[in-house]
Amino acid sequence: MTLDCNGAGERHTVIGNTAEKGMFVVDGTRLFWIESPGLIRSAAPGAVESDIVTLASAQGPVSLAVDAEHVSWTNGDGTIRSVARNGGMPVTIASDQSGARGIALRGRRLYWANAGDGTIRSAPN
């Protein structure tokens, strides 16, 4: 994964080529990303392979969001899940969602868009 880390147009590899990566979020101290075949992973920029943490396994993760305590994501199976930033047992926030896609956190609430029925839903995180 290569990012412009300093805003000056310089590109730096921040996570080496470990596997196919999907959506990612940067929160200032860590990177969080979706990795094939359905892993939610985290590392500090510049980490070597042994520093990468697998936070959870997921069922077709689509998008993710991060706050000070949690990493939350939408799954292709219609669930919204969350896990502690340092890993642990994921919890299901919502199920039976219709094409859950985008996700965001604000305060203690989680928001996501359902492409299947055109709704935006919310639940406590």
N, CA and C atoms as an extended XYZ file, in Angstrom:
375
Properties=species:S:1:pos:R:3:atomname:S:1:resname:S:1:resid:I:1 pbc="F F F"
N         0.859       -1.155        0.000 N   MET     1
C         0.000        0.000        0.000 CA  MET     1
C         0.904        1.217        0.000 C   MET     1
N         0.705        2.126       -0.944 N   THR     2
C         1.536        3.315       -1.060 CA  THR     2
C         0.667        4.550       -0.881 C   THR     2
N         1.090        5.475       -0.046 N   LEU     3
C         0.346        6.700        0.228 CA  LEU     3
C         1.251        7.914        0.117 C   LEU     3
N         0.653        9.075       -0.159 N   ASP     4
C         1.344       10.348       -0.056 CA  ASP     4
C         1.294       10.720        1.420 C   ASP     4
N         2.349       10.425        2.150 N   CYS     5
C         2.342       10.557        3.604 CA  CYS     5
C         2.590       11.963        4.122 C   CYS     5
N         3.168       12.820        3.306 N   ASN     6
C         3.506       14.143        3.832 CA  ASN     6
C         2.840       15.287        3.077 C   ASN     6
N         1.945       14.988        2.150 N   GLY     7
C         1.239       16.024        1.414 CA  GLY     7
C         2.074       16.723        0.368 C   GLY     7
N         3.325       16.323        0.199 N   ALA     8
C         4.216       16.967       -0.764 CA  ALA     8
C         4.301       16.195       -2.073 C   ALA     8
N         3.428       15.225       -2.245 N   GLY     9
C         3.436       14.442       -3.464 CA  GLY     9
C         4.430       13.296       -3.453 C   GLY     9
N         5.120       13.119       -2.345 N   GLU    10
C         6.061       12.010       -2.234 CA  GLU    10
C         5.294       10.752       -1.864 C   GLU    10
N         5.620        9.648       -2.518 N   ARG    11
C         4.937        8.394       -2.247 CA  ARG    11
C         5.842        7.481       -1.432 C   ARG    11
N         5.237        6.841       -0.428 N   HIS    12
C         5.967        5.937        0.448 CA  HIS    12
C         5.170        4.651        0.606 C   HIS    12
N         5.833        3.513        0.591 N   THR    13
C         5.159        2.258        0.888 CA  THR    13
C         4.999        2.177        2.393 C   THR    13
N         3.759        2.066        2.842 N   VAL    14
C         3.511        2.025        4.279 CA  VAL    14
C         3.166        0.621        4.766 C   VAL    14
N         2.675       -0.238        3.893 N   ILE    15
C         2.459       -1.653        4.195 CA  ILE    15
C         2.886       -2.414        2.955 C   ILE    15
N         3.783       -3.381        3.106 N   GLY    16
C         4.278       -4.146        1.973 CA  GLY    16
C         3.198       -4.989        1.317 C   GLY    16
N         3.565       -5.672        0.275 N   ASN    17
C         2.640       -6.472       -0.512 CA  ASN    17
C         2.364       -7.797        0.186 C   ASN    17
N         1.371       -7.826        1.086 N   THR    18
C         1.049       -9.048        1.811 CA  THR    18
C        -0.081       -9.826        1.141 C   THR    18
N        -1.027       -9.173        0.523 N   ALA    19
C        -2.155       -9.807       -0.161 CA  ALA    19
C        -2.987       -8.695       -0.791 C   ALA    19
N        -4.033       -9.083       -1.511 N   GLU    20
C        -4.915       -8.081       -2.115 CA  GLU    20
C        -5.619       -7.292       -1.018 C   GLU    20
N        -5.539       -5.980       -1.117 N   LYS    21
C        -6.142       -5.114       -0.112 CA  LYS    21
C        -7.318       -4.359       -0.717 C   LYS    21
N        -8.320       -4.107        0.109 N   GLY    22
C        -9.482       -3.338       -0.315 CA  GLY    22
C        -9.482       -2.001        0.382 C   GLY    22
N       -10.639       -1.583        0.827 N   MET    23
C       -10.795       -0.295        1.478 CA  MET    23
C        -9.878       -0.183        2.693 C   MET    23
N        -9.373        1.028        2.936 N   PHE    24
C        -8.562        1.253        4.130 CA  PHE    24
C        -8.887        2.597        4.749 C   PHE    24
N        -8.576        2.722        6.034 N   VAL    25
C        -8.794        3.936        6.810 CA  VAL    25
C        -7.505        4.232        7.561 C   VAL    25
N        -7.120        5.497        7.617 N   VAL    26
C        -5.955        5.944        8.381 CA  VAL    26
C        -6.481        6.848        9.486 C   VAL    26
N        -6.054        6.602       10.717 N   ASP    27
C        -6.561        7.426       11.822 CA  ASP    27
C        -5.496        8.280       12.490 C   ASP    27
N        -4.328        8.380       11.923 N   GLY    28
C        -3.269        9.197       12.503 CA  GLY    28
C        -2.151        8.372       13.128 C   GLY    28
N        -2.488        7.218       13.684 N   THR    29
C        -1.464        6.364       14.280 CA  THR    29
C        -1.406        4.981       13.643 C   THR    29
N        -2.501        4.531       13.045 N   ARG    30
C        -2.560        3.183       12.469 CA  ARG    30
C        -3.325        3.191       11.157 C   ARG    30
N        -3.081        2.147       10.381 N   LEU    31
C        -3.851        1.858        9.178 CA  LEU    31
C        -4.755        0.683        9.488 C   LEU    31
N        -5.970        0.711        8.967 N   PHE    32
C        -6.908       -0.397        9.094 CA  PHE    32
C        -7.384       -0.702        7.692 C   PHE    32
N        -7.432       -1.985        7.314 N   TRP    33
C        -7.845       -2.307        5.953 CA  TRP    33
C        -8.545       -3.651        5.873 C   TRP    33
N        -9.251       -3.809        4.750 N   ILE    34
C        -9.882       -5.071        4.392 CA  ILE    34
C        -8.899       -5.796        3.488 C   ILE    34
N        -8.650       -7.049        3.794 N   GLU    35
C        -7.709       -7.829        3.004 CA  GLU    35
C        -8.370       -9.133        2.574 C   GLU    35
N        -8.148       -9.502        1.332 N   SER    36
C        -8.684      -10.753        0.810 CA  SER    36
C        -8.049      -11.910        1.563 C   SER    36
N        -8.785      -12.914        1.972 N   PRO    37
C       -10.161      -13.296        1.663 CA  PRO    37
C       -11.172      -12.929        2.739 C   PRO    37
N       -11.161      -11.760        3.275 N   GLY    38
C       -12.152      -11.353        4.265 CA  GLY    38
C       -11.574      -11.123        5.644 C   GLY    38
N       -10.407      -10.504        5.706 N   LEU    39
C        -9.791      -10.205        6.986 CA  LEU    39
C        -9.831       -8.703        7.239 C   LEU    39
N       -10.003       -8.315        8.494 N   ILE    40
C        -9.880       -6.922        8.909 CA  ILE    40
C        -8.532       -6.853        9.619 C   ILE    40
N        -7.617       -6.019        9.079 N   ARG    41
C        -6.247       -5.997        9.605 CA  ARG    41
C        -5.824       -4.585        9.988 C   ARG    41
N        -4.740       -4.490       10.770 N   SER    42
C        -4.252       -3.205       11.263 CA  SER    42
C        -2.738       -3.251       11.434 C   SER    42
N        -2.108       -2.097       11.237 N   ALA    43
C        -0.669       -1.957       11.493 CA  ALA    43
C        -0.314       -0.482       11.523 C   ALA    43
N         0.813       -0.192       12.139 N   ALA    44
C         1.364        1.154       12.092 CA  ALA    44
C         2.053        1.327       10.743 C   ALA    44
N         2.068        2.543       10.180 N   PRO    45
C         2.785        2.749        8.918 CA  PRO    45
C         4.232        2.284        9.034 C   PRO    45
N         4.723        1.627        7.991 N   GLY    46
C         6.086        1.135        7.972 CA  GLY    46
C         6.267       -0.215        8.640 C   GLY    46
N         5.174       -0.830        9.086 N   ALA    47
C         5.262       -2.113        9.783 CA  ALA    47
C         5.769       -3.208        8.858 C   ALA    47
N         6.455       -4.157        9.445 N   VAL    48
C         6.840       -5.359        8.712 CA  VAL    48
C         5.733       -6.389        8.911 C   VAL    48
N         5.768       -7.436        8.103 N   GLU    49
C         4.704       -8.449        8.119 CA  GLU    49
C         4.388       -8.947        9.532 C   GLU    49
N         5.393       -9.165       10.359 N   SER    50
C         5.153       -9.706       11.699 CA  SER    50
C         4.443       -8.712       12.627 C   SER    50
N         4.384       -7.417       12.255 N   ASP    51
C         3.701       -6.401       13.066 CA  ASP    51
C         2.239       -6.233       12.695 C   ASP    51
N         1.798       -6.856       11.599 N   ILE    52
C         0.419       -6.713       11.143 CA  ILE    52
C        -0.496       -7.553       12.025 C   ILE    52
N        -1.582       -6.950       12.487 N   VAL    53
C        -2.527       -7.606       13.387 CA  VAL    53
C        -3.811       -7.916       12.629 C   VAL    53
N        -4.269       -9.167       12.713 N   THR    54
C        -5.583       -9.519       12.182 CA  THR    54
C        -6.587       -9.292       13.296 C   THR    54
N        -7.503       -8.342       13.095 N   LEU    55
C        -8.488       -8.001       14.113 CA  LEU    55
C        -9.682       -8.945       14.090 C   LEU    55
N       -10.081       -9.379       12.887 N   ALA    56
C       -11.266      -10.230       12.764 CA  ALA    56
C       -11.327      -10.841       11.377 C   ALA    56
N       -12.063      -11.944       11.271 N   SER    57
C       -12.440      -12.504        9.977 CA  SER    57
C       -13.832      -11.987        9.662 C   SER    57
N       -14.109      -11.764        8.384 N   ALA    58
C       -15.383      -11.177        7.992 CA  ALA    58
C       -15.975      -11.936        6.814 C   ALA    58
N       -17.280      -11.818        6.629 N   GLN    59
C       -18.002      -12.477        5.540 CA  GLN    59
C       -18.221      -11.489        4.402 C   GLN    59
N       -17.218      -11.348        3.543 N   GLY    60
C       -17.332      -10.434        2.414 CA  GLY    60
C       -17.383       -8.979        2.817 C   GLY    60
N       -16.396       -8.506        3.582 N   PRO    61
C       -16.426       -7.106        4.030 CA  PRO    61
C       -16.411       -6.140        2.854 C   PRO    61
N       -17.161       -5.044        3.006 N   VAL    62
C       -17.309       -4.062        1.929 CA  VAL    62
C       -16.647       -2.737        2.296 C   VAL    62
N       -16.973       -2.199        3.462 N   SER    63
C       -16.405       -0.914        3.874 CA  SER    63
C       -16.167       -0.936        5.379 C   SER    63
N       -15.314       -0.009        5.846 N   LEU    64
C       -15.044        0.029        7.271 CA  LEU    64
C       -14.865        1.448        7.765 C   LEU    64
N       -15.018        1.601        9.092 N   ALA    65
C       -14.855        2.885        9.769 CA  ALA    65
C       -14.174        2.620       11.108 C   ALA    65
N       -13.468        3.627       11.618 N   VAL    66
C       -12.688        3.481       12.845 CA  VAL    66
C       -12.956        4.668       13.757 C   VAL    66
N       -13.096        4.405       15.055 N   ASP    67
C       -13.111        5.482       16.047 CA  ASP    67
C       -12.070        5.161       17.108 C   ASP    67
N       -12.090        5.842       18.217 N   ALA    68
C       -11.067        5.667       19.248 CA  ALA    68
C       -11.087        4.280       19.891 C   ALA    68
N       -12.217        3.570       19.805 N   GLU    69
C       -12.339        2.280       20.481 CA  GLU    69
C       -12.618        1.098       19.566 C   GLU    69
N       -13.252        1.341       18.402 N   HIS    70
C       -13.749        0.235       17.578 CA  HIS    70
C       -13.350        0.343       16.111 C   HIS    70
N       -13.364       -0.804       15.457 N   VAL    71
C       -13.313       -0.895       14.004 CA  VAL    71
C       -14.627       -1.565       13.622 C   VAL    71
N       -15.399       -0.915       12.762 N   SER    72
C       -16.702       -1.433       12.361 CA  SER    72
C       -16.734       -1.587       10.851 C   SER    72
N       -17.529       -2.542       10.352 N   TRP    73
C       -17.577       -2.784        8.912 CA  TRP    73
C       -18.920       -3.337        8.481 C   TRP    73
N       -19.181       -3.165        7.181 N   THR    74
C       -20.344       -3.774        6.553 CA  THR    74
C       -19.893       -5.053        5.865 C   THR    74
N       -20.757       -6.052        5.870 N   ASN    75
C       -20.475       -7.336        5.231 CA  ASN    75
C       -21.450       -7.601        4.098 C   ASN    75
N       -20.999       -8.338        3.110 N   GLY    76
C       -21.847       -8.734        2.001 CA  GLY    76
C       -22.994       -9.638        2.413 C   GLY    76
N       -22.910      -10.251        3.609 N   ASP    77
C       -23.985      -11.129        4.077 CA  ASP    77
C       -25.102      -10.355        4.780 C   ASP    77
N       -25.049       -9.012        4.748 N   GLY    78
C       -26.107       -8.189        5.339 CA  GLY    78
C       -25.925       -7.874        6.803 C   GLY    78
N       -24.723       -8.104        7.341 N   THR    79
C       -24.479       -7.769        8.739 CA  THR    79
C       -23.576       -6.554        8.861 C   THR    79
N       -23.716       -5.867        9.979 N   ILE    80
C       -22.831       -4.779       10.378 CA  ILE    80
C       -22.152       -5.280       11.641 C   ILE    80
N       -20.810       -5.274       11.651 N   ARG    81
C       -20.084       -5.835       12.785 CA  ARG    81
C       -19.058       -4.836       13.316 C   ARG    81
N       -18.604       -5.084       14.533 N   SER    82
C       -17.639       -4.207       15.183 CA  SER    82
C       -16.720       -5.046       16.060 C   SER    82
N       -15.466       -4.590       16.200 N   VAL    83
C       -14.487       -5.258       17.057 CA  VAL    83
C       -13.631       -4.177       17.713 C   VAL    83
N       -13.067       -4.487       18.860 N   ALA    84
C       -12.157       -3.542       19.521 CA  ALA    84
C       -10.967       -3.258       18.609 C   ALA    84
N       -10.404       -2.069       18.705 N   ARG    85
C        -9.273       -1.671       17.843 CA  ARG    85
C        -8.082       -2.611       17.953 C   ARG    85
N        -7.912       -3.269       19.079 N   ASN    86
C        -6.783       -4.182       19.233 CA  ASN    86
C        -7.186       -5.635       19.014 C   ASN    86
N        -8.394       -5.863       18.505 N   GLY    87
C        -8.869       -7.215       18.228 CA  GLY    87
C        -9.746       -7.747       19.340 C   GLY    87
N       -10.217       -8.951       19.163 N   GLY    88
C       -11.111       -9.565       20.144 CA  GLY    88
C       -12.262      -10.246       19.436 C   GLY    88
N       -13.343      -10.439       20.141 N   MET    89
C       -14.519      -11.093       19.590 CA  MET    89
C       -15.414      -10.048       18.916 C   MET    89
N       -15.619      -10.154       17.603 N   PRO    90
C       -16.512       -9.216       16.922 CA  PRO    90
C       -17.955       -9.368       17.411 C   PRO    90
N       -18.687       -8.270       17.421 N   VAL    91
C       -20.108       -8.292       17.766 CA  VAL    91
C       -20.916       -7.833       16.563 C   VAL    91
N       -22.111       -8.368       16.439 N   THR    92
C       -23.013       -7.975       15.365 CA  THR    92
C       -23.843       -6.794       15.842 C   THR    92
N       -23.767       -5.689       15.108 N   ILE    93
C       -24.520       -4.476       15.423 CA  ILE    93
C       -25.907       -4.549       14.795 C   ILE    93
N       -25.973       -5.081       13.563 N   ALA    94
C       -27.242       -5.220       12.842 CA  ALA    94
C       -27.128       -6.387       11.871 C   ALA    94
N       -28.257       -6.987       11.536 N   SER    95
C       -28.282       -8.073       10.556 CA  SER    95
C       -29.455       -7.852        9.606 C   SER    95
N       -29.552       -8.686        8.598 N   ASP    96
C       -30.623       -8.605        7.597 CA  ASP    96
C       -30.688       -7.243        6.913 C   ASP    96
N       -29.532       -6.640        6.676 N   GLN    97
C       -29.484       -5.367        5.966 CA  GLN    97
C       -29.487       -5.631        4.463 C   GLN    97
N       -30.005       -4.695        3.710 N   SER    98
C       -30.195       -4.868        2.270 CA  SER    98
C       -29.097       -4.165        1.484 C   SER    98
N       -28.004       -4.876        1.207 N   GLY    99
C       -26.914       -4.299        0.430 CA  GLY    99
C       -26.144       -3.233        1.183 C   GLY    99
N       -25.806       -3.498        2.446 N   ALA   100
C       -25.070       -2.525        3.264 CA  ALA   100
C       -23.753       -2.164        2.595 C   ALA   100
N       -23.482       -0.884        2.463 N   ARG   101
C       -22.273       -0.403        1.792 CA  ARG   101
C       -21.507        0.562        2.686 C   ARG   101
N       -21.640        1.849        2.458 N   GLY   102
C       -20.863        2.848        3.191 CA  GLY   102
C       -21.140        2.810        4.676 C   GLY   102
N       -20.133        3.170        5.457 N   ILE   103
C       -20.268        3.151        6.919 CA  ILE   103
C       -19.490        4.324        7.508 C   ILE   103
N       -20.020        4.897        8.589 N   ALA   104
C       -19.356        6.017        9.261 CA  ALA   104
C       -19.672        5.960       10.750 C   ALA   104
N       -18.780        6.515       11.544 N   LEU   105
C       -18.968        6.617       12.985 CA  LEU   105
C       -19.005        8.077       13.383 C   LEU   105
N       -19.920        8.411       14.275 N   ARG   106
C       -19.947        9.754       14.849 CA  ARG   106
C       -20.358        9.610       16.298 C   ARG   106
N       -19.471       10.024       17.179 N   GLY   107
C       -19.737        9.847       18.605 CA  GLY   107
C       -19.918        8.375       18.915 C   GLY   107
N       -20.984        8.033       19.576 N   ARG   108
C       -21.258        6.636       19.940 CA  ARG   108
C       -22.236        5.968       18.972 C   ARG   108
N       -22.440        6.565       17.763 N   ARG   109
C       -23.372        5.994       16.794 CA  ARG   109
C       -22.659        5.589       15.520 C   ARG   109
N       -23.184        4.541       14.935 N   LEU   110
C       -22.693        3.985       13.685 CA  LEU   110
C       -23.775        4.204       12.635 C   LEU   110
N       -23.389        4.647       11.436 N   TYR   111
C       -24.322        4.897       10.335 CA  TYR   111
C       -23.876        4.097        9.119 C   TYR   111
N       -24.827        3.558        8.360 N   TRP   112
C       -24.486        2.842        7.128 CA  TRP   112
C       -25.600        3.015        6.106 C   TRP   112
N       -25.217        2.862        4.849 N   ALA   113
C       -26.168        2.983        3.738 CA  ALA   113
C       -26.522        1.594        3.229 C   ALA   113
N       -27.801        1.382        2.976 N   ASN   114
C       -28.286        0.137        2.389 CA  ASN   114
C       -28.667        0.400        0.941 C   ASN   114
N       -27.856       -0.108        0.012 N   ALA   115
C       -28.102        0.098       -1.419 CA  ALA   115
C       -29.374       -0.603       -1.874 C   ALA   115
N       -29.728       -1.725       -1.261 N   GLY   116
C       -30.876       -2.507       -1.697 CA  GLY   116
C       -32.204       -1.833       -1.511 C   GLY   116
N       -32.363       -1.052       -0.418 N   ASP   117
C       -33.648       -0.390       -0.179 CA  ASP   117
C       -33.524        1.135       -0.089 C   ASP   117
N       -32.318        1.671       -0.349 N   GLY   118
C       -32.129        3.120       -0.390 CA  GLY   118
C       -32.164        3.818        0.954 C   GLY   118
N       -31.989        3.088        2.055 N   THR   119
C       -32.062        3.695        3.388 CA  THR   119
C       -30.672        3.979        3.941 C   THR   119
N       -30.649        4.878        4.906 N   ILE   120
C       -29.471        5.075        5.756 CA  ILE   120
C       -29.923        4.727        7.152 C   ILE   120
N       -29.217        3.809        7.769 N   ARG   121
C       -29.599        3.310        9.098 CA  ARG   121
C       -28.571        3.733       10.130 C   ARG   121
N       -28.958        3.601       11.410 N   SER   122
C       -28.083        4.003       12.499 CA  SER   122
C       -28.318        3.074       13.685 C   SER   122
N       -27.276        2.865       14.482 N   ALA   123
C       -27.366        2.077       15.704 CA  ALA   123
C       -26.256        2.503       16.638 C   ALA   123
N       -26.433        2.286       17.953 N   PRO   124
C       -25.334        2.564       18.878 CA  PRO   124
C       -24.155        1.654       18.590 C   PRO   124
N       -22.950        2.166       18.793 N   ASN   125
C       -21.749        1.357       18.574 CA  ASN   125
C       -21.157        0.934       19.896 C   ASN   125
